[in-house]
Amino acid sequence: MRILLIRLRLIGDVVFTTPAIRALRRRYPDARLVYLVEDAAAPVVARNPHLNDVRSVPRRSGIGRVLEDLRLARTLRRERYDLVIDFHGGPRSSLLTWLTGAPRRLGYTVKGRSWMYTEAVSRPRALRPRHSVENQWDLLAALGIGTPDPARDPVEMPADPEADMTVAERLRMAGVGPGHRVIVVHVSAGNPFRRWPASSFAALTASLAAGPSRRVILTSGPSEAGAADAVARAAQGQLPASLAHHVVRCGEFDLIQLRALVERAALFIGGDSGPLHVASTTRTPIVGLYGPTLPVRSAPWRRSSLVSAAVEAGPLPCRPCDQRVCAPGDYRCLTRIPANAVLREAERLLASDDGRASSPELAPTREPAGQPS
């Protein structure tokens, strides 16, 4: 049996399909499972042990994308898939699903596109207080696969030994050594609706870095390296000169390296964006910041023994929202999250840590959260 899975676009959404990949492998142990994804999120599934192949395509627009998709569709059609599951539901993914010619094509009920599937599953347009893993899992019901369980089917992104060695060397070059407790703070997000103010990140970083033996490593997306540098300078300016080196900037990390870095950390802090969901594939404690989104929809999906905390502004009449227009105009769902509230949760998780060393030399090798113990 040949099965094609399609999930284009966002990193976090691809992470949220990984429990379904595991469940499909369990349901069809001898099937050939192929995953189609856009380049930016391909590293999430590149080493997934339950997949036979990963196909990545660039994100383009215009006539170039049309021609490329037609070529891709011809290739997929020749591969004669028995089943195609479209976890995305967008115009591009639904068209590719239809063009495969597979006898069974699963997707969501979407106005104007449901006819491209042989079976369509209802997906309400309203922002439901339900986890995204469960929303995508709905497509598996038609295959006789039961309800999802984060203990049995957590999100996963296996470790990469080469990336781990690269990160270890970069940390050593930055002066992070034995006995240091590493805290990773990711200061950027893909859109302004998920971006906590830089001043808040700076205040939080300065407070965390004041602790003995701590090293706070600031990370960001490639396009926001300048913002991370500015947060680092502001945080260092709030610390005594003798502690300024506790705030560390050692360049940017790609997704695979970011996962390796977080795996070595005592704590990860970041907004509801791709890096937080990559972090959730490790065993590292997480503090997530939720503005227009709800933790019930996108909190780390992993076994309950792996601790995490959510910090949010609380109930607002405009929250959650579709993240297209900020109705009040001031992003109050983010600006009303105080730095001391995030700090309080961070210190709580750090205090409850089991004492694992977090330095490159002393950190034990930890299995990915998605692997059985």
MINUVEX-922006 format. One record per atom (N, C-alpha, C): z negated, y, x. Coordinates in steps of 0.05 Angstrom, whole numbers, padded with zeros to 5 digits, always signed. Layout:
<nodes>
ZYX...
</nodes>
This chain:
<nodes>
+00000-00024+00017+00000+00000+00000+00000+00025+00018+00016+00044+00010+00018+00070+00025+00007+00092+00007-00012+00107+00018-00025+00129+00003-00023+00155+00019-00014+00176+00006-00012+00202+00019-00032+00221+00005-00048+00234+00022-00068+00254+00012-00058+00281+00020-00059+00301+00002-00050+00328+00008-00072+00347+00003-00079+00363+00023-00098+00385+00019-00091+00407+00039-00078+00428+00029-00069+00450+00046-00090+00472+00046-00086+00491+00064-00102+00515+00066-00129+00511+00079-00150+00519+00065-00175+00527+00077-00191+00504+00091-00203+00511+00113-00218+00492+00129-00240+00478+00113-00256+00495+00099-00278+00483+00084-00269+00464+00062-00247+00470+00049-00237+00452+00028-00228+00426+00040-00217+00426+00064-00209+00401+00077-00234+00385+00084-00255+00399+00094-00280+00385+00100-00290+00371+00074-00287+00384+00052-00298+00373+00027-00282+00349+00017-00258+00344+00028-00244+00320+00020-00252+00295+00036-00266+00299+00058-00272+00276+00076-00289+00255+00063-00307+00261+00044-00321+00239+00030-00301+00222+00014-00281+00235+00002-00261+00220-00013-00244+00202+00005-00238+00211+00029-00223+00195+00048-00238+00169+00053-00264+00171+00059-00281+00148+00064-00281+00129+00040-00284+00140+00016-00284+00124-00008-00258+00110-00013-00235+00123-00007-00209+00111-00010-00206+00088+00009-00215+00091+00033-00213+00069+00053-00230+00045+00043-00253+00051+00032-00269+00029+00021-00255+00015-00002-00242+00031-00019-00228+00019-00042-00203+00005-00035-00189+00015-00015-00164+00003-00006-00165-00003+00024-00179-00023+00033-00184-00028+00061-00159-00033+00078-00138-00043+00065-00114-00049+00081-00091-00029+00077-00097-00008+00062-00076+00012+00057-00070+00029+00081-00046+00040+00082-00039+00060+00102-00045+00088+00090-00065+00101+00101-00074+00127+00091-00064+00149+00109-00049+00168+00098-00037+00190+00112-00046+00216+00099-00053+00235+00116-00064+00261+00106-00045+00283+00114-00036+00300+00095-00019+00323+00100-00036+00348+00097-00036+00364+00119-00053+00388+00120-00039+00410+00135-00047+00435+00131-00036+00456+00147-00049+00457+00174-00035+00469+00194-00044+00468+00222-00072+00478+00226-00081+00499+00213-00107+00511+00219-00130+00492+00213-00127+00475+00193-00149+00457+00186-00144+00429+00196-00122+00424+00210-00116+00397+00219-00138+00385+00237-00151+00401+00254-00172+00389+00271-00195+00375+00256-00199+00383+00231-00221+00371+00215-00216+00342+00211-00191+00334+00207-00185+00306+00200-00170+00292+00223-00165+00305+00245-00148+00294+00266-00160+00268+00277-00186+00265+00279-00199+00241+00290-00213+00225+00268-00206+00230+00243-00220+00215+00222-00214+00185+00224-00235+00169+00226-00231+00140+00231-00219+00125+00207-00218+00137+00184-00209+00123+00160-00179+00129+00155-00167+00147+00170-00139+00153+00166-00122+00139+00187-00097+00132+00178-00078+00121+00197-00061+00142+00211-00057+00165+00197-00041+00186+00208-00048+00212+00195-00043+00234+00210-00047+00261+00200-00022+00277+00206-00011+00289+00185+00013+00306+00188+00005+00335+00183+00010+00352+00203+00003+00380+00199+00029+00396+00198+00028+00417+00181+00051+00435+00178+00041+00464+00181+00058+00481+00191+00050+00509+00194+00049+00523+00167+00033+00544+00166+00032+00560+00141+00052+00582+00144+00074+00581+00129+00095+00601+00130+00101+00611+00103+00119+00631+00102+00128+00642+00076+00158+00647+00078+00169+00652+00055+00198+00659+00054+00216+00635+00056+00241+00640+00062+00261+00619+00063+00255+00598+00084+00242+00606+00106+00236+00588+00127+00218+00565+00117+00198+00572+00101+00180+00552+00090+00195+00534+00071+00213+00545+00054+00228+00529+00035+00244+00508+00049+00259+00516+00070+00275+00497+00085+00258+00476+00098+00236+00484+00110+00219+00465+00124+00207+00445+00104+00199+00455+00080+00187+00437+00061+00208+00417+00050+00232+00425+00047+00253+00407+00039+00257+00385+00059+00257+00392+00085+00260+00372+00106+00236+00353+00106+00212+00365+00102+00188+00348+00101+00189+00330+00077+00198+00340+00054+00199+00323+00030+00218+00300+00033+00240+00304+00047+00258+00281+00052+00245+00260+00069+00230+00269+00089+00215+00250+00106+00195+00234+00090+00180+00249+00074+00159+00235+00058+00171+00216+00038+00194+00223+00027+00207+00206+00007+00216+00180+00021+00226+00182+00046+00235+00158+00060+00212+00139+00066+00188+00150+00068+00165+00134+00075+00154+00118+00051+00165+00124+00027+00160+00108+00003+00130+00103-00002+00117+00124-00009+00088+00122-00016+00085+00110-00044+00064+00094-00047+00058+00083-00073+00040+00102-00090+00024+00117-00075+00006+00135-00089+00003+00161-00073+00004+00184-00086+00000+00210-00074-00022+00224-00090-00042+00235-00075-00063+00249-00088-00063+00278-00077-00059+00297-00096-00058+00325-00088-00085+00338-00094-00101+00340-00073-00128+00352-00075-00126+00383-00077-00103+00394-00072-00100+00423-00071-00093+00435-00098-00070+00427-00109-00062+00437-00135-00046+00463-00134-00039+00473-00110-00024+00497-00108+00006+00491-00112+00022+00512-00113+00051+00509-00117+00064+00491-00096+00057+00496-00070+00069+00481-00049+00061+00452-00049+00036+00447-00053+00027+00419-00052+00037+00403-00076+00037+00416-00100+00046+00401-00123+00076+00395-00121+00091+00413-00110+00120+00408-00107+00125+00385-00087+00110+00386-00065+00113+00364-00045+00105+00337-00057+00084+00338-00073+00075+00313-00087+00098+00302-00104+00110+00319-00120+00132+00310-00137+00156+00300-00121+00163+00314-00100+00186+00307-00084+00183+00281-00069+00159+00271-00065+00156+00245-00052+00168+00223-00069+00170+00227-00095+00181+00206-00112+00162+00183-00116+00137+00185-00108+00118+00163-00110+00115+00155-00140+00112+00130-00146+00110+00121-00173+00083+00130-00186+00063+00136-00170+00038+00145-00180+00030+00170-00165+00026+00192-00180+00020+00218-00168-00003+00231-00183-00026+00235-00170-00050+00246-00182-00053+00275-00174-00060+00291-00194-00066+00319-00189-00081+00332-00212-00086+00357-00210-00101+00371-00231-00083+00382-00253-00094+00386-00276-00080+00399-00298-00077+00429-00291-00053+00437-00284-00047+00464-00277-00023+00474-00293-00026+00497-00306-00005+00507-00323+00021+00509-00308+00042+00497-00318+00069+00499-00307+00074+00479-00285+00054+00463-00277+00058+00444-00255+00048+00416-00261+00034+00412-00283+00023+00386-00289+00044+00364-00291+00069+00372-00299+00090+00353-00302+00098+00340-00276+00090+00351-00254+00097+00340-00228+00080+00315-00221+00060+00311-00237+00042+00288-00232+00047+00267-00254+00041+00242-00247+00042+00221-00268+00015+00220-00282-00006+00230-00269-00033+00231-00281-00045+00258-00273-00054+00273-00293-00066+00299-00287-00095+00299-00297-00113+00309-00281-00141+00311-00287-00149+00339-00294-00164+00343-00315-00171+00370-00323-00189+00383-00302-00183+00408-00297-00199+00424-00278-00203+00452-00291-00227+00457-00303-00231+00483-00315-00228+00506-00295-00217+00528-00304-00212+00551-00287-00238+00566-00281-00258+00563-00298-00283+00577-00294-00298+00567-00269-00314+00585-00257-00329+00577-00233-00354+00562-00241-00352+00536-00241-00374+00519-00251-00395+00515-00229-00420+00513-00237-00442+00507-00218-00441+00477-00211-00421+00469-00196-00416+00441-00190-00404+00440-00162-00412+00421-00146-00404+00421-00118-00374+00415-00115-00361+00428-00096-00333+00425-00091-00325+00396-00084-00343+00381-00071-00337+00353-00066-00334+00338-00092-00351+00344-00112-00349+00331-00138-00324+00339-00152-00317+00364-00150-00292+00374-00164-00268+00359-00153-00266+00355-00127-00243+00341-00115-00245+00311-00120-00269+00301-00122-00274+00272-00127-00264+00264-00155-00261+00283-00173-00252+00277-00200-00226+00262-00200-00209+00267-00180-00183+00254-00178-00185+00224-00172-00208+00216-00162-00212+00188-00155-00221+00171-00179-00229+00184-00200-00239+00169-00224-00217+00150-00235-00192+00159-00234-00170+00143-00244-00166+00118-00228-00177+00117-00204-00174+00094-00186-00197+00075-00187-00216+00080-00206-00239+00063-00208-00260+00067-00188-00261+00091-00175-00281+00097-00155-00303+00112-00168-00328+00103-00164-00351+00115-00177-00358+00143-00168-00381+00152-00177-00390+00179-00170-00397+00183-00141-00394+00207-00130-00400+00211-00101-00430+00213-00096-00437+00204-00072-00465+00205-00063-00465+00215-00034-00477+00238-00029-00476+00249-00001-00489+00231+00019-00507+00213+00011-00519+00195+00030-00499+00173+00039-00483+00164+00020-00463+00144+00026-00437+00155+00036-00429+00178+00025-00404+00190+00032-00407+00220+00039-00419+00226+00062-00422+00254+00070-00396+00265+00081-00395+00291+00084-00372+00303+00099-00373+00293+00128-00350+00291+00140-00350+00282+00168-00327+00293+00183-00332+00297+00209-00313+00306+00229-00323+00294+00255-00312+00272+00263-00322+00258+00287-00322+00276+00312-00342+00270+00330-00344+00285+00355-00320+00279+00373-00314+00298+00390-00293+00295+00410-00305+00297+00438-00305+00275+00453-00319+00275+00480-00308+00297+00498-00282+00301+00498-00270+00322+00515-00280+00350+00508-00282+00355+00482-00292+00381+00473-00321+00384+00481-00336+00363+00479-00364+00364+00487-00368+00371+00516-00351+00359+00533-00353+00365+00562-00345+00394+00567-00325+00404+00553-00317+00432+00556-00339+00451+00548-00352+00445+00526-00374+00462+00516-00397+00461+00536-00403+00438+00546-00425+00435+00565-00420+00453+00589-00396+00453+00599-00390+00469+00623-00392+00499+00616-00382+00507+00593-00383+00535+00586-00412+00545+00582-00429+00528+00572-00457+00535+00569-00470+00538+00596-00464+00520+00614-00475+00522+00641-00466+00548+00655-00441+00554+00651-00430+00579+00663-00444+00604+00651-00453+00601+00626-00466+00624+00613-00496+00624+00618-00505+00606+00635-00534+00606+00641-00551+00591+00621-00539+00575+00604-00555+00560+00585-00560+00532+00597-00586+00526+00602-00592+00502+00617-00614+00486+00604-00626+00468+00619-00647+00450+00609-00670+00467+00597-00681+00457+00575-00704+00470+00563-00697+00493+00544-00672+00502+00543-00665+00523+00524-00660+00512+00497-00670+00526+00477-00664+00518+00449-00641+00536+00440-00619+00523+00434-00594+00538+00427-00594+00543+00397-00588+00568+00389-00584+00576+00361-00556+00588+00359-00540+00576+00343-00512+00586+00339-00512+00604+00314-00503+00628+00318-00500+00647+00295-00471+00655+00293-00458+00647+00271-00430+00653+00267-00428+00679+00251-00417+00700+00262-00419+00727+00250-00394+00735+00234-00374+00718+00231-00351+00727+00216-00345+00708+00193-00326+00716+00177-00317+00700+00154-00288+00707+00148-00275+00690+00133-00246+00694+00128-00239+00718+00111-00258+00728+00095-00252+00751+00079-00278+00768+00075-00275+00793+00068-00298+00811+00066-00319+00803+00046-00311+00786+00027-00330+00777+00007-00351+00758+00018-00346+00748+00042-00366+00729+00054-00377+00739+00080-00374+00765+00085-00381+00776+00111-00408+00792+00108-00429+00781+00119-00455+00794+00119-00453+00818+00138-00467+00840+00133-00464+00864+00150-00471+00859+00179-00456+00871+00197-00461+00868+00226-00489+00877+00234-00498+00898+00221-00525+00907+00228-00547+00887+00221-00542+00872+00200-00561+00851+00192-00560+00828+00212-00536+00820+00220-00533+00799+00241-00547+00808+00267-00544+00833+00274-00557+00843+00299-00587+00842+00297-00599+00850+00275-00628+00849+00271-00638+00821+00272-00623+00803+00258-00631+00775+00258-00630+00763+00286-00608+00768+00300-00604+00757+00327-00626+00767+00346-00633+00793+00345-00654+00803+00362-00680+00790+00357-00687+00785+00332-00712+00772+00325-00713+00744+00335-00691+00729+00331-00690+00701+00340-00691+00699+00370-00678+00717+00384-00676+00716+00413-00702+00723+00427-00721+00735+00412-00746+00743+00424-00764+00718+00430-00757+00696+00417-00773+00672+00421-00770+00660+00449-00791+00649+00461-00789+00638+00488-00769+00614+00489-00755+00612+00510-00736+00591+00516-00712+00590+00497-00708+00610+00480-00686+00610+00462-00661+00623+00473-00638+00613+00465-00613+00626+00472-00596+00626+00446-00590+00651+00437-00575+00654+00413-00545+00659+00420-00528+00640+00412-00500+00642+00419-00485+00652+00394-00471+00675+00398-00456+00687+00376-00427+00678+00377-00418+00668+00355-00390+00660+00353-00376+00675+00330-00350+00674+00330-00334+00687+00309-00307+00675+00308-00291+00683+00289-00263+00675+00288-00248+00690+00310-00225+00679+00318-00209+00692+00340-00203+00721+00334-00198+00728+00309-00190+00756+00303-00214+00775+00302-00239+00764+00304-00262+00781+00301-00281+00779+00326-00269+00773+00349-00284+00772+00373-00297+00799+00380-00283+00820+00374-00295+00847+00378-00319+00852+00362-00319+00842+00337-00343+00845+00320-00367+00830+00331-00361+00806+00341-00383+00790+00353-00394+00803+00378-00377+00815+00394-00386+00829+00418-00403+00853+00410-00395+00867+00388-00411+00890+00379-00438+00881+00369-00440+00859+00355-00465+00849+00346-00483+00841+00369-00471+00829+00390-00486+00822+00414-00498+00846+00427-00482+00867+00430-00492+00891+00443-00514+00904+00427-00510+00905+00401-00531+00917+00384-00557+00901+00385-00555+00875+00385-00579+00858+00386-00593+00861+00413-00577+00862+00435-00589+00866+00461-00603+00893+00463-00592+00912+00450-00604+00939+00451-00631+00940+00436-00636+00921+00419-00662+00920+00404-00683+00903+00419-00675+00891+00441-00693+00874+00456-00702+00888+00482-00725+00880+00492-00732+00889+00519-00711+00880+00539-00707+00895+00560-00687+00888+00580-00690+00860+00591-00715+00851+00593-00721+00825+00604-00712+00802+00585-00707+00808+00560-00698+00788+00541-00669+00790+00532-00655+00811+00541-00628+00815+00532-00610+00792+00538-00615+00777+00559-00598+00754+00567-00602+00731+00548-00621+00732+00530-00625+00711+00510-00602+00711+00489-00588+00733+00487-00565+00735+00469-00540+00729+00486-00525+00709+00478-00504+00698+00495-00477+00701+00481-00457+00711+00496-00429+00710+00487-00414+00696+00509-00402+00673+00502-00387+00658+00522-00359+00651+00512-00347+00671+00499-00319+00667+00490-00318+00654+00462-00294+00649+00454-00290+00637+00428-00286+00607+00430-00292+00593+00409-00290+00564+00408-00270+00556+00386-00253+00537+00392-00236+00526+00370-00253+00508+00353-00242+00498+00331-00258+00483+00312-00271+00458+00325-00257+00444+00341-00268+00420+00354-00290+00428+00373-00286+00449+00388-00307+00458+00407-00331+00469+00392-00326+00483+00369-00348+00494+00353-00366+00471+00343-00354+00449+00334-00369+00427+00325-00386+00416+00348-00374+00414+00372-00389+00404+00395-00413+00422+00402-00408+00448+00400-00429+00468+00405-00452+00465+00385-00445+00463+00359-00466+00461+00339-00481+00435+00342-00468+00414+00349-00481+00388+00353-00503+00390+00373-00501+00408+00393-00521+00411+00414-00543+00431+00406-00539+00444+00383-00557+00466+00376-00582+00457+00361-00603+00474+00361-00626+00469+00345-00623+00480+00317-00603+00498+00313-00599+00511+00287-00572+00525+00287-00559+00524+00263-00535+00539+00258-00540+00558+00235-00531+00583+00238-00533+00603+00217-00505+00615+00212-00497+00617+00187-00471+00629+00182-00466+00632+00152-00445+00647+00145-00437+00651+00118-00423+00626+00107-00417+00627+00081-00404+00605+00067-00374+00606+00074-00367+00595+00097-00340+00594+00107-00335+00569+00123-00311+00565+00133-00303+00541+00147-00323+00532+00168-00332+00550+00186-00350+00541+00207-00376+00529+00197-00387+00539+00175-00411+00527+00163-00406+00499+00154-00382+00494+00143-00376+00467+00133-00370+00448+00156-00359+00459+00178-00356+00442+00202-00384+00435+00213-00402+00455+00213-00429+00450+00222-00443+00429+00205-00436+00427+00179-00449+00407+00162-00441+00379+00168-00420+00375+00185-00413+00348+00194-00430+00338+00217-00448+00355+00227-00466+00348+00248-00494+00343+00235-00514+00336+00252-00541+00332+00242-00558+00357+00247-00546+00378+00255-00561+00403+00261-00570+00417+00236-00595+00427+00235-00604+00443+00212-00587+00468+00208-00584+00476+00183-00565+00498+00176-00579+00518+00157-00575+00544+00163-00582+00565+00144-00556+00577+00135-00550+00575+00109-00525+00586+00099-00530+00612+00083-00512+00631+00086-00514+00656+00071-00493+00656+00049-00502+00660+00024-00485+00658+00001-00484+00685-00014-00461+00697-00014-00457+00722-00029-00444+00717-00056-00417+00718-00058-00404+00715-00083-00403+00685-00092-00410+00667-00074-00409+00639-00079-00437+00628-00085-00438+00604-00095-00464+00591-00102-00469+00567-00084-00494+00564-00074-00500+00540-00058-00494+00514-00073-00498+00514-00099-00493+00489-00113-00464+00480-00111-00446+00499-00105-00418+00492-00102-00410+00485-00074-00424+00496-00054-00414+00492-00027-00435+00489-00006-00459+00481-00013-00480+00475+00006-00472+00450+00022-00483+00447+00046-00477+00423+00062-00479+00397+00046-00458+00381+00046-00458+00356+00031-00463+00333+00051-00489+00327+00054-00497+00306+00073-00524+00295+00064-00533+00274+00077-00558+00262+00069-00581+00281+00069-00600+00277+00051-00621+00296+00046-00640+00299+00070-00641+00279+00087-00659+00281+00111-00649+00301+00131-00624+00310+00129-00612+00330+00147-00617+00357+00133-00635+00373+00144-00645+00396+00130-00626+00420+00131-00627+00435+00110-00611+00460+00108-00625+00478+00088-00619+00504+00090-00630+00524+00072-00609+00543+00063-00611+00553+00039-00592+00573+00029-00607+00599+00024-00595+00621+00032-00606+00648+00027-00585+00663+00011-00594+00675-00011-00576+00689-00028-00590+00713-00041-00574+00731-00052-00585+00756-00063-00598+00751-00090-00595+00728-00102-00607+00723-00128-00587+00729-00150-00595+00728-00175-00577+00732-00198-00566+00760-00199-00541+00762-00202-00527+00788-00207-00507+00783-00229-00502+00803-00246-00483+00799-00268-00454+00794-00258-00448+00801-00234-00421+00797-00223-00418+00772-00205-00439+00757-00204-00440+00734-00186-00443+00708-00201-00426+00687-00195-00405+00686-00175-00380+00701-00184-00362+00706-00165-00337+00720-00173-00314+00706-00159-00289+00715-00167-00265+00702-00156-00257+00713-00129-00272+00732-00118-00268+00743-00091-00240+00756-00088-00232+00769-00109-00207+00785-00108-00214+00815-00109-00233+00822-00125-00241+00850-00128-00271+00851-00130-00284+00868-00114-00313+00871-00117-00318+00892-00139-00327+00882-00162-00330+00900-00186-00348+00924-00180-00372+00920-00169-00389+00943-00163-00378+00960-00139-00362+00947-00122-00349+00961-00099-00367+00963-00074-00391+00951-00075-00408+00953-00051-00417+00926-00039-00404+00905-00049-00411+00878-00039-00441+00873-00039-00453+00880-00061-00483+00879-00063-00493+00850-00060-00477+00830-00067-00486+00803-00065-00492+00795-00036-00479+00810-00017-00484+00806+00012-00504+00826+00023-00499+00852+00017-00516+00872+00029-00545+00871+00020-00550+00857-00003-00577+00855-00012-00591+00830-00001-00578+00816+00017-00592+00794+00031-00605+00806+00055-00632+00808+00056-00645+00821+00079-00647+00803+00103-00646+00815+00127-00648+00799+00151-00674+00784+00153-00695+00795+00143-00721+00781+00146-00722+00756+00128-00707+00755+00106-00706+00731+00090-00691+00709+00105-00670+00716+00119-00655+00696+00134-00673+00687+00158-00686+00706+00170-00704+00699+00193-00726+00680+00184-00737+00685+00161-00759+00668+00151-00749+00639+00148-00725+00635+00137-00715+00608+00133-00708+00596+00160-00697+00612+00178-00690+00602+00205-00715+00592+00220-00736+00608+00219-00760+00600+00233-00773+00575+00220-00770+00573+00194-00781+00549+00180-00767+00524+00189-00741+00525+00191-00726+00502+00200-00731+00496+00229-00733+00516+00246-00738+00512+00274-00766+00500+00278-00785+00508+00261-00812+00497+00264-00814+00468+00254-00796+00461+00236-00796+00434+00225-00779+00415+00241-00765+00425+00261-00748+00408+00278-00765+00386+00290-00752+00364+00296-00767+00340+00306-00771+00341+00336-00766+00364+00348-00771+00366+00376-00748+00358+00394-00725+00351+00383-00702+00344+00399-00696+00367+00418-00691+00360+00444-00682+00381+00463-00654+00390+00455-00648+00415+00458-00622+00426+00449-00605+00436+00472-00614+00431+00497-00598+00440+00520-00576+00419+00525-00554+00427+00539-00533+00408+00545-00543+00384+00560-00561+00388+00580-00569+00365+00596-00588+00347+00582-00604+00357+00564-00625+00341+00552-00619+00332+00524-00599+00344+00511-00594+00336+00483-00584+00307+00482-00596+00291+00465-00587+00264+00462-00560+00263+00448-00546+00242+00451-00521+00238+00437-00527+00232+00408-00517+00248+00390-00524+00245+00362-00499+00236+00347-00502+00216+00331-00479+00207+00315-00470+00228+00296-00444+00229+00289-00435+00248+00268-00450+00241+00242-00454+00262+00226-00469+00258+00201-00454+00238+00183-00428+00236+00186-00413+00218+00169-00413+00189+00177-00425+00182+00200-00425+00155+00209-00450+00140+00200-00448+00115+00194-00471+00100+00186-00491+00097+00209-00517+00096+00203-00536+00093+00224-00542+00064+00228
</nodes>
